[in-house]
Amino acid sequence: MRLPMPNAAVLLTAGVVFLVVAPMVQGDEGMWLFNKLPLAHLKEKHGFEPPPGWADHLRSSAVRFNNGGSGSFVSADGLIMTNHHVGADTLSKLSTAGKNYHHDGFFAVRREDEVRAPDLELNVLVGIQDVTVEVNREVSPEMDDARAGEVRRKAMTRIEKEASDANKMRNDVVTLYQGGQYHLYSYKKYTDVRLVFAPEFDIAFFGGDPDNFEYPRYDLDVCFFRAYEDGKPAKVEHHLKWSAAGTKDGELIFVAGHPGRTDRLNTVASLESLRDVRFPFLLDFLVKKEALLLAFGKQGSEQARQAQEELFSIQNSRKARIGGFEGLKDEEFLNRKRQMEVELRERVKAASKPGDPRALAWDRIAEAQKTSARIMKPWSYLERGWAFDSLLFDVARDLVRLAAEKGKPNADRLREYRESNLESLELGLFSPAPIYPAFEEAKLAHSLADWKKAMPDDPMVEQVLHGRTPAEAARELVQGSKLADVEVRKKIAAGGMAAIEASDDPMIKLAIAVDAEARRLRKIQEDEIEGVEAANYAFLARALFEANGDSVYPDATFTLRLAFGVVKGYEQDGKAIPPYTTIGGAFEHAKAHGEKPPYELPASWHKARESGQLRLDTPLNFVSTADIIGGNSGSPVVNRKNEVVGLIFDGNIQSLVLDFGYDDRQARAVSVDSRGILEALRSVYHADRLVNELTGL
C-alpha cells in the first residue's frame, strides 16, 4: 500500500470529522476518539455544541510524553504544562548529588537558563487514518489466530514505514476495540525539550503515599517544560489560554489526554484471570521492589535521591493495582459484567449460523487466559526483564536485539525495532542520563534473588548464576560492564552483529544468553495469547458494532482522547466531600499531621504565608466526574471556551476500578486548580516571567 503525503483528508488540521452518536454509556462515561466525539450527548445533557475549530484547537494543543504522561501547550513559544510526577524522570536525570531538582525544585529565571532534558520525546497528534482494511487485507479465513496475528503485525509495520517515508513524522498503527479497528496515528515530534519550572517535591506530592489516591488533596503537582526547534523556542499555532476565573461547582469541564490502558471490553474470563492470577503476582513483585528501594534509600541522602523517582513510581503502581484488585473482588460489579456478557452471547448466538466463529470467541479468549497463567512467571522474568533489573541490562538487550533485528526485513522485525521507531528508540538508548553503579547492583542482586526464589528449578537460573550468589553475580555484571559510557554504546551499535559477537562486556553476554528463551516465550505470548485475543475480540467488537454502531468508545491505548464531566463533590461514609480544597487548607492539613514528612510544607510556602502575600482562600485542588485513568496525568482541564481551568494529576481511591468499568457515584478525577497554580507562581516562587507568559501580560 502506498500512503499519500499528508493532506486535509489525513491530517486533522482541516477539521475534525465529528460522529454524532447516541452513546450506549452511563453518565459522562467515555474516553472518546477526537475523530468520533459524542456531540449528541454533549448537546442533550449539557447544552453544549462545540463551535467550529474547537476540537481541532484542543487536539493540537495536547502533548504526549514518551514516558507515559500527558501535557499541553500553554503559550505560543512552546511552553508546556504537565505534572511534577510526569516530569520526575527528567528531574531525576538532571539532578546531581549537589543539585537536586526533583526534591528542591527549579525555576529558569531567564530563557537561557532552561535546562535540556537528556532523552525526552514529546508527540503532538496531527493525523488519524482508519487502516483496518489494510491491516487485515492479507488475513484469510483459513489462517489460525497465530498466523493471522503475525500477518497483521507485518502489515502494521509496513504501513508505519510507508507513512514515515511520506510524512517524515512518527507514525503508529493503533489497535482499537481489541482488534476491531486499526487506526494510523501521525505525530509531530519534539526531542529538544527543556525544563522551565518545577516546585519542591514536598508540595508536588504533599501527603505522600498515605494521601495518594485519596481526597481531599493539597498538591501543586505541576511542572513546565519548553519545546525547542533548531535551538529556538518552538512557535506553536495552537496553545491553550489561561482562565482567570477558574471553575464553579457543577460546571462542565473537558480533559484532553492520553489514558494508558483500560480493560472495559474484556470478557469475564479475562477479568477473573486478572483478579486471581495476574494482579496477585504483580502486587507481590511491586511490594518486594518497594521494600528494596526503601532499604536502599535509608543508606544515606545520596542513595535516597537516586532511588526517589523509582520509589514513587513503584508505590504509585502498587496502590493503584490494589485499588483495581479490590474493585475486581466486588461481586456486584462482576455480576453486572456477567449479565452484559450473557446478553451479548445470546445476541450473537441468535444471529449466528452453525460454525460461526463469533459464538466461540468467549471460549477461545478463556483458553488464552490459561496459557497466560502458564507462562506468566517465565515470560515476566525473562522477556519483561524482571529478573535483570538494571538499566545496564536494558541497554545490553537493546543493543543485542537491535543488531539482530536490523539484519531482517523491516516487516519481520520485533515491533520496537521497526524502522519507523528507531529514532525514538535510539533517543533512549544513547541517553547521557547518569547511571549509578551501586544502585544498579542493588536492584540487580534483588531481582536475581527474586527470580531464583520464584523459579528454583528453572535451568536458566543456574545458567545465569553459574554457581554465584545473586549478589556476586550482580557485582560482577555491573562492575564489569562498560555500557554506562554512551560512546561505548554507540560504537557497539554502529558495529552491528560483529561488534556484539566480539564484545566481552558481561551485560552483553547475559543479554545473548537469555535471548533465545525470552524470544520463545514472547512468541507464545504474541501467538497464543495476544493473537487469540485480537482475533476473537475483533469478533466481539463486530457484534457490538452491529448492535450499537461504533458509538461505544474503544478501550484506552495511550492515544489522545477527550473526556468530560462536571465539577462535583461526593459522599463517603455519610460525609459530604466538597469539590474544592484551598491553599489555606494545605497549612491546616500539615498542622493536623504534626507538620512532619510527608505533611511538611516547604519553607518557601511558610515564608510566603508569613509575608501576607499568599492568598489562603485560593482554590488549590478540585474533583470532577471526568472519566480518566493513568496516562491522563498532566492532561489539561479546560472549560467551554478551551481555557485552562485545571491540571489532572490523580484520581481518588474509588476511581481505581475505572480500568474495568465506569461508575461516577464516588469515582472522581483530581486536578490542580489553575488559580492555585498562578497564586503559587506569583506569591511563593515570584516566577513573574512564567506568570506573564501564561496570562499573556
C-alpha positions in Angstrom: 0.0 0.0 0.0 1.3 3.5 -0.8 0.2 6.2 1.6 -0.2 9.7 0.2 1.6 12.7 1.5 -0.3 14.3 4.5 -3.3 16.3 3.3 -6.6 17.6 4.7 -8.1 14.1 4.5 -5.5 12.5 6.7 -4.2 15.4 8.8 -6.8 16.9 11.1 -5.7 20.5 10.6 -8.5 20.9 8.1 -11.2 20.0 10.5 -12.2 17.1 12.8 -14.8 14.8 11.5 -17.4 14.6 14.2 -19.6 11.5 14.6 -22.9 12.4 16.1 -23.9 9.4 18.1 -26.1 8.4 21.0 -23.5 6.5 23.2 -24.6 3.4 25.0 -22.9 4.6 28.1 -23.9 5.9 31.5 -23.4 9.5 32.9 -20.4 11.2 31.4 -18.6 8.0 30.7 -16.2 7.8 27.9 -12.6 8.3 26.6 -13.6 9.5 23.2 -11.6 9.5 20.0 -11.1 13.0 18.6 -12.5 11.9 15.3 -15.6 10.4 16.8 -16.9 12.8 19.5 -20.3 12.3 21.1 -21.8 15.6 20.1 -25.4 14.5 20.6 -24.7 13.6 24.2 -23.0 16.9 24.9 -25.8 18.8 23.4 -28.6 16.8 25.0 -27.2 16.6 28.6 -25.0 19.7 28.8 -26.4 22.0 26.2 -23.0 22.4 24.6 -22.2 22.4 20.9 -18.5 22.9 20.2 -18.0 25.8 17.8 -16.0 25.2 14.5 -12.4 24.6 15.2 -12.9 24.0 19.0 -11.8 20.3 18.9 -9.0 21.0 16.4 -7.6 23.6 18.7 -7.7 21.4 21.8 -6.3 18.4 20.0 -3.4 20.4 18.5 -2.6 21.9 22.0 -2.4 18.4 23.6 1.0 16.8 24.1 2.1 13.2 24.8 5.2 12.5 26.9 7.0 9.4 25.8 7.5 8.3 29.5 3.7 7.7 29.9 2.1 11.1 30.7 0.2 13.9 29.1 0.7 17.7 28.8 -0.4 20.7 26.8 1.0 23.8 25.1 0.1 26.9 27.1 1.9 29.6 25.2 2.8 30.5 21.6 6.5 30.0 22.5 6.3 26.2 23.1 5.7 26.3 26.8 4.3 23.0 28.0 2.4 22.2 31.3 2.3 18.8 32.8 2.6 17.2 36.3 5.7 17.2 38.5 5.4 13.4 38.7 5.3 13.2 34.8 8.5 15.3 34.7 10.0 13.4 37.7 12.1 11.1 35.5 13.7 14.1 33.7 14.1 16.0 37.0 16.0 13.0 38.5 18.2 12.6 35.4 19.1 16.3 35.5 19.9 16.1 39.2 23.3 15.5 40.9 24.4 15.0 44.4 24.8 18.7 44.9 21.8 19.9 42.8 18.5 18.0 43.4 15.9 19.4 41.0 13.5 16.6 41.9 13.4 17.4 45.6 14.3 21.1 45.7 12.6 22.4 42.6 13.8 24.6 39.8 13.0 27.9 38.0 14.8 29.3 35.0 14.8 33.0 35.6 15.8 33.6 32.0 15.2 31.6 28.9 18.8 30.8 28.5 18.7 29.1 31.9 16.2 26.5 30.7 17.9 23.0 31.0 17.7 20.5 28.2 16.2 17.0 29.1 18.6 14.2 28.2 16.1 11.8 26.5 12.6 13.3 26.5 10.4 12.9 23.4 7.1 14.7 23.1 4.4 13.9 20.5 1.6 16.1 19.1 -1.1 14.3 17.2 -1.7 15.7 13.7 -3.5 12.9 11.8 -5.7 9.8 12.2 -6.4 7.4 9.4 -8.5 4.2 9.5 -6.3 1.5 8.1 -8.4 -1.5 9.3 -8.8 -2.8 5.8 -5.1 -2.5 5.0 -4.1 -4.3 8.2 -6.5 -7.2 7.6 -6.1 -7.3 3.8 -3.8 -10.4 3.7 -5.6 -12.2 6.6 -7.6 -15.2 5.3 -10.3 -17.3 7.0 -8.2 -20.5 6.9 -5.4 -18.9 9.0 -5.1 -19.8 12.6 -5.0 -16.9 15.2 -1.2 -17.0 15.5 -0.6 -16.7 11.8 -3.3 -14.0 11.4 -1.6 -12.1 14.2 1.8 -12.3 12.5 0.3 -11.1 9.2 -1.3 -8.2 10.9 1.9 -7.2 12.8 3.8 -7.2 9.5 1.1 -5.1 7.8 1.2 -2.6 10.7 5.0 -2.3 10.3 4.7 -1.8 6.6 2.0 0.9 6.9 4.1 2.8 9.5 7.2 2.7 7.4 5.4 3.9 4.3 3.7 6.7 6.3 7.0 7.8 7.9 8.7 7.9 4.5 5.9 10.1 3.2 5.3 12.5 6.1 8.7 12.4 8.0 6.8 12.1 11.3 6.3 9.5 13.9 3.6 7.0 12.8 2.0 4.3 15.0 -0.8 1.9 14.0 -3.0 1.7 17.0 -5.2 -1.3 17.8 -8.7 -0.2 18.8 -11.6 -2.3 20.2 -9.0 -5.0 20.9 -8.6 -5.7 17.2 -11.9 -4.5 15.9 -10.3 -1.5 14.2 -6.8 -0.2 13.4 -6.0 3.5 13.1 -2.8 5.1 11.9 -1.8 8.0 14.2 0.7 10.5 12.9 2.7 12.7 15.3 4.9 15.7 15.2 7.9 15.0 17.4 9.9 17.3 19.7 13.2 16.0 21.1 14.8 19.2 22.2 12.8 19.8 25.4 13.9 22.0 28.3 12.9 22.3 31.9 11.4 25.7 32.9 9.9 25.2 36.3 9.2 22.6 39.0 8.2 23.2 42.6 9.6 21.3 45.5 8.7 17.6 45.9 7.2 18.2 49.3 4.4 20.4 47.8 4.2 18.5 44.5 3.5 15.3 46.4 2.3 16.8 49.7 0.8 14.0 51.8 3.0 11.4 50.2 1.9 7.8 49.8 -0.7 8.0 52.6 -2.7 10.6 50.6 -2.0 9.2 47.2 -5.4 8.3 45.5 -7.2 10.0 48.4 -9.3 13.2 48.7 -9.2 15.9 49.9 -5.8 16.7 48.5 -3.5 19.7 48.6 -0.8 19.2 45.9 0.9 21.6 43.5 1.7 18.7 41.1 2.8 20.9 38.2 5.9 21.2 36.0 6.7 23.3 33.0 8.9 22.4 30.0 9.5 24.2 26.7 9.8 22.6 23.2 12.6 23.9 21.0 13.2 23.6 17.3 16.5 24.5 15.7 17.8 25.7 19.0 15.0 28.2 19.5 11.6 28.0 21.3 9.1 26.3 19.1 6.5 28.6 17.6 3.1 26.8 18.0 -0.1 27.9 16.4 -2.3 26.2 18.9 -1.9 26.7 22.6 -4.4 27.0 25.5 -5.2 30.3 27.1 -5.4 30.6 30.9 -8.7 31.2 32.7 -8.7 34.0 35.2 -12.0 32.8 36.7 -11.4 29.1 37.1 -14.4 26.8 37.6 -17.6 26.7 39.7 -19.3 23.7 41.4 -21.3 21.9 38.7 -19.5 23.4 35.8 -18.9 21.4 32.6 -15.2 20.7 32.0 -13.2 18.8 29.4 -9.9 16.7 29.6 -7.7 16.1 26.6 -5.1 13.5 27.4 -3.6 10.1 26.8 -5.2 7.4 29.1 -2.9 4.4 29.2 -5.0 1.3 29.2 -8.4 0.1 30.2 -10.0 -3.3 30.1 -13.6 -2.4 29.9 -14.4 -4.5 26.8 -12.7 -7.6 28.4 -14.5 -10.8 28.9 -15.4 -12.0 32.4 -12.8 -14.8 32.0 -10.1 -12.2 31.3 -11.2 -10.1 34.4 -11.2 -13.2 36.6 -7.7 -14.1 35.3 -6.6 -10.6 36.3 -8.2 -10.9 39.7 -7.0 -14.5 40.5 -3.6 -14.7 38.8 -2.1 -11.6 37.3 -2.8 -9.0 39.9 -1.6 -11.1 42.9 1.6 -11.9 41.0 2.2 -8.2 40.1 1.4 -6.9 43.6 3.9 -9.4 45.1 6.5 -8.1 42.7 5.7 -4.4 43.5 5.7 -4.9 47.3 9.1 -6.6 47.2 10.6 -3.9 44.9 9.3 -1.2 47.1 11.0 -2.7 50.1 14.3 -2.9 48.3 14.1 0.8 47.3 13.1 1.9 50.8 16.1 0.0 52.2 18.5 1.4 49.6 17.3 4.9 50.3 17.9 4.5 54.0 21.7 4.1 53.4 22.1 7.9 53.0 20.8 11.1 51.4 22.5 10.4 48.1 21.1 6.9 47.9 17.6 8.2 48.8 18.0 10.7 45.9 19.0 8.1 43.4 16.0 5.8 44.4 13.4 8.5 44.9 11.8 8.7 41.5 11.6 5.0 41.0 10.3 4.5 44.6 7.5 7.0 43.8 6.6 5.1 40.6 6.6 1.7 42.4 4.5 3.0 45.3 2.1 4.6 42.9 1.7 1.4 40.9 1.3 -0.7 44.0 -1.5 1.5 45.4 -3.2 1.7 42.0 -3.2 -2.0 41.5 -4.5 -2.7 45.0 -7.4 -0.4 44.2 -8.1 -2.2 40.9 -7.7 -5.6 42.6 -10.2 -4.7 45.2 -12.6 -3.5 42.5 -12.4 -6.9 40.8 -13.3 -8.6 44.0 -16.6 -6.7 44.1 -19.1 -9.4 43.2 -21.8 -6.9 42.4 -19.5 -5.3 39.8 -18.6 -8.6 38.3 -22.2 -9.8 38.2 -23.1 -6.8 36.1 -20.3 -7.7 33.7 -21.5 -11.3 33.6 -25.1 -10.2 32.8 -23.9 -8.0 30.0 -21.8 -10.8 28.6 -24.7 -13.3 28.8 -26.9 -10.9 26.8 -24.3 -10.3 24.2 -23.6 -14.0 23.8 -27.3 -14.7 23.4 -27.5 -12.0 20.7 -24.5 -13.4 18.9 -25.8 -16.9 19.1 -29.2 -15.9 17.7 -27.6 -14.1 14.8 -25.0 -16.8 14.0 -25.1 -19.6 11.6 -23.6 -23.0 12.5 -19.9 -22.8 12.7 -19.8 -19.0 13.1 -16.5 -18.4 15.0 -18.0 -15.4 16.9 -20.0 -17.9 19.0 -16.8 -19.4 20.2 -14.9 -16.2 20.8 -15.5 -16.2 24.6 -14.2 -19.7 25.0 -11.1 -19.0 22.9 -10.3 -16.0 25.0 -10.8 -18.1 28.1 -8.3 -20.6 26.8 -5.8 -17.8 26.2 -6.0 -16.9 29.8 -5.0 -20.4 30.8 -1.9 -20.1 28.5 -1.2 -16.7 30.0 -1.2 -18.1 33.5 1.1 -21.0 32.5 3.8 -18.7 31.0 3.3 -15.7 33.3 6.3 -16.3 35.5 9.0 -17.2 33.0 7.7 -14.6 30.5 7.8 -11.8 33.2 11.2 -12.7 34.5 12.9 -13.2 31.1 11.1 -11.3 28.3 9.8 -8.4 30.5 13.2 -8.4 32.3 12.0 -8.7 35.8 15.0 -11.0 36.6 17.5 -8.4 35.3 16.5 -5.1 37.0 19.3 -2.9 35.7 19.5 0.0 33.2 22.7 -1.6 32.0 20.9 -4.8 31.1 18.2 -2.8 29.3 20.9 -1.2 27.3 22.5 -4.5 26.6 19.3 -6.1 25.4 18.5 -3.2 23.1 22.0 -3.4 21.6 21.8 -7.2 21.1 18.3 -7.1 19.6 18.9 -4.0 17.5 21.9 -5.7 15.8 19.8 -8.8 15.2 16.7 -7.1 14.0 18.4 -4.6 11.7 19.6 -7.6 9.7 16.0 -8.6 8.9 13.4 -7.1 6.5 11.5 -4.4 8.3 8.2 -6.3 8.3 9.8 -9.3 10.0 11.3 -7.4 13.0 10.2 -7.2 16.5 7.8 -4.2 16.7 10.0 -2.0 18.8 12.9 -2.2 16.3 10.9 -1.3 13.2 12.4 1.4 11.0 9.7 4.0 12.0 10.6 3.6 15.7 14.4 3.6 15.5 14.8 7.3 16.1 12.7 7.2 19.3 14.4 4.0 20.5 17.9 5.5 19.9 17.0 8.6 21.8 16.7 6.5 24.9 19.5 4.1 24.1 22.1 6.8 23.8 20.7 8.9 26.6 23.5 10.7 28.6 21.4 10.4 31.8 23.6 9.2 34.7 23.7 5.5 35.8 24.7 4.8 39.4 26.6 1.6 39.8 25.8 0.9 43.5 22.0 1.4 42.8 22.2 -0.8 39.7 24.0 -3.5 41.7 21.4 -3.5 44.5 18.5 -3.7 42.1 20.1 -6.5 40.0 21.0 -8.6 43.1 17.4 -8.2 44.4 15.8 -9.2 41.0 18.2 -12.2 40.5 17.4 -13.4 44.0 13.7 -13.0 43.5 13.9 -14.9 40.2 15.8 -17.8 41.9 13.2 -18.0 44.6 10.3 -17.9 42.3 11.7 -20.4 39.8 14.2 -22.6 41.7 14.1 -25.4 39.2 14.5 -23.4 36.0 17.8 -24.4 34.4 18.1 -20.8 33.0 18.5 -19.6 36.6 21.6 -21.8 37.1 22.9 -20.9 33.7 22.9 -17.2 34.6 24.1 -17.5 38.1 26.7 -20.2 37.3 27.4 -21.1 40.9 27.4 -17.5 42.1 25.1 -16.0 44.6 22.7 -13.3 43.2 24.8 -10.6 44.9 28.0 -12.0 43.5 26.6 -12.2 40.0 25.2 -8.6 40.2 28.5 -7.2 41.4 30.4 -8.9 38.5 27.9 -7.9 35.9 27.6 -4.3 36.9 31.3 -3.6 37.8 32.4 -5.4 34.7 30.2 -3.6 32.2 31.3 -0.5 30.2 27.8 0.2 29.0 27.3 3.3 31.2 29.6 5.0 28.7 27.4 6.4 25.9 30.3 6.3 23.4 30.8 2.6 24.1 27.1 2.0 23.3 27.3 4.0 20.1 30.4 2.1 19.0 28.7 -1.3 19.6 25.5 -0.2 17.9 27.5 1.0 14.8 29.4 -2.3 14.7 26.2 -4.4 14.4 26.3 -8.1 14.9 30.1 -8.3 14.5 30.5 -5.9 17.5 28.0 -7.9 19.6 29.7 -11.2 18.9 33.1 -9.7 19.7 32.1 -8.0 22.9 33.4 -9.3 26.2 31.0 -7.0 28.2 29.3 -9.2 30.8 25.9 -7.5 30.3 26.1 -8.1 26.5 26.9 -11.8 27.2 24.0 -12.0 29.6 21.6 -10.5 27.1 22.8 -13.0 24.5 22.5 -15.9 26.9 18.8 -15.3 27.8 17.7 -14.0 24.4 16.6 -17.3 22.7 14.4 -18.4 25.6 13.0 -14.9 26.1 12.1 -14.8 22.4 10.5 -18.2 22.6 8.2 -17.0 25.5 7.5 -13.8 23.6 6.3 -15.8 20.6 3.9 -17.8 22.8 2.7 -14.5 24.3 2.1 -13.0 20.8 0.7 -16.1 19.1 -1.3 -17.9 21.7 -2.4 -15.0 23.9 -2.3 -11.7 22.1 -3.1 -13.2 18.7 -6.0 -15.2 20.0 -7.4 -12.2 21.9 -7.0 -9.8 18.9 -8.8 -12.2 16.6 -11.7 -13.0 18.9 -12.2 -9.6 20.5 -12.5 -8.4 16.9 -15.5 -10.8 16.5 -17.0 -9.4 19.7 -16.3 -5.8 18.6 -18.2 -6.5 15.3 -21.1 -7.8 17.4 -21.1 -4.6 19.4 -20.9 -2.5 16.2 -23.8 -4.4 14.7 -25.9 -3.7 17.8 -24.8 -0.1 18.6 -22.7 1.1 15.7 -19.3 2.4 16.9 -21.0 4.6 19.4 -19.2 2.5 22.1 -15.8 4.2 22.6 -12.7 1.9 22.4 -10.6 1.0 25.4 -7.7 3.3 26.2 -4.5 2.8 24.2 -2.2 5.7 25.3 -3.6 7.7 22.4 -5.3 11.1 22.6 -8.9 11.0 23.9 -11.4 13.5 25.1 -13.2 13.0 28.4 -15.7 15.4 30.0 -17.7 15.8 33.2 -18.7 18.3 35.8 -17.0 19.7 38.9 -18.7 17.8 41.7 -18.1 16.6 45.2 -19.3 13.2 46.5 -20.4 11.4 49.7 -18.2 9.0 51.6 -19.1 7.2 54.8 -22.1 9.5 55.2 -19.9 12.6 54.9 -20.1 15.2 52.1 -16.8 15.7 50.4 -16.8 19.2 48.8 -15.2 19.6 45.4 -12.6 22.2 46.3 -9.6 22.5 48.6 -7.7 25.7 49.3 -4.1 26.8 49.9 -5.1 27.6 53.5 -6.3 24.1 53.8 -2.9 22.8 53.0 -1.5 24.5 56.1 -4.3 23.1 58.2 -3.7 19.6 56.8 0.0 19.9 57.6 -0.7 21.1 61.2 -3.2 18.2 61.7 -0.4 15.8 60.9 2.2 17.4 63.1 3.9 19.1 60.2 6.1 16.0 59.7 7.0 14.3 56.5 5.1 13.7 54.2 3.0 16.5 55.6 5.7 19.1 55.9 5.2 22.1 53.6 8.4 23.7 52.0 10.0 26.7 53.7 9.1 28.8 50.6 5.4 28.3 51.4 5.8 29.3 55.1 7.7 32.3 54.0 5.0 33.4 51.6 2.3 33.0 54.2 4.2 35.0 56.8 4.8 37.8 54.3 1.0 38.1 53.9 1.2 37.9 50.2 -0.2 34.4 49.8 -4.0 34.3 49.4 -5.0 31.4 51.6 -8.6 31.2 50.2 -7.3 30.4 46.7 -8.6 27.0 45.4 -5.7 24.5 45.1 -7.3 21.2 44.1 -10.7 20.1 42.8 -12.6 17.0 41.7 -14.8 16.2 38.7 -16.6 13.3 37.2 -14.3 13.2 34.1 -13.5 9.7 33.0 -9.7 9.4 33.4 -7.1 6.8 34.3 -3.3 6.5 34.4 -1.7 8.2 31.4 -4.1 11.2 31.8 -1.6 12.6 34.4 -0.7 16.0 33.1 -3.8 16.4 31.0 -5.2 20.0 30.8 -8.7 20.6 32.1 -10.5 23.2 30.1 -13.8 25.0 30.1 -16.3 25.5 27.2 -14.0 28.3 25.9 -11.0 26.0 25.8 -9.3 27.9 28.6 -7.2 26.1 31.2 -9.0 25.7 34.5 -7.0 22.9 35.9 -4.4 20.1 35.5 -5.2 16.4 36.1 -2.9 14.7 38.5 -4.7 11.9 40.2 -8.0 10.0 40.9 -9.5 9.1 44.2 -9.4 5.6 45.6 -12.9 4.9 44.2 -11.7 5.7 40.7 -9.2 2.8 40.5 -11.9 0.4 39.3 -12.4 2.6 36.3 -9.9 0.4 34.4 -12.7 -2.1 34.2 -15.9 -0.1 34.2 -17.2 3.4 34.8 -19.1 4.5 37.9 -19.5 8.2 38.9 -21.2 7.7 42.2 -17.9 8.3 44.1 -15.1 8.0 41.5 -13.5 11.3 40.8 -10.7 12.8 38.8 -8.4 15.1 40.9 -6.9 18.3 39.4 -4.7 21.1 40.4 -6.8 24.3 40.1 -5.5 26.9 37.6 -6.0 29.6 40.2 -3.8 27.7 42.7 -1.1 27.3 40.1 -1.0 31.0 39.4 -1.1 32.1 43.0 1.8 29.8 43.8 3.9 31.1 40.9 3.2 34.7 41.9 3.3 34.7 45.7 5.5 31.7 46.5 8.0 31.5 43.7 7.9 35.0 42.3 8.1 33.5 38.8 6.9 36.7 37.1 8.3 35.7 33.8 6.3 32.5 33.8 3.1 34.1 35.0 3.3 36.8 32.3 3.8 34.1 29.6 0.8 32.1 30.9 -1.5 35.1 31.2 -0.4 36.9 28.1 0.6 40.0 30.0 
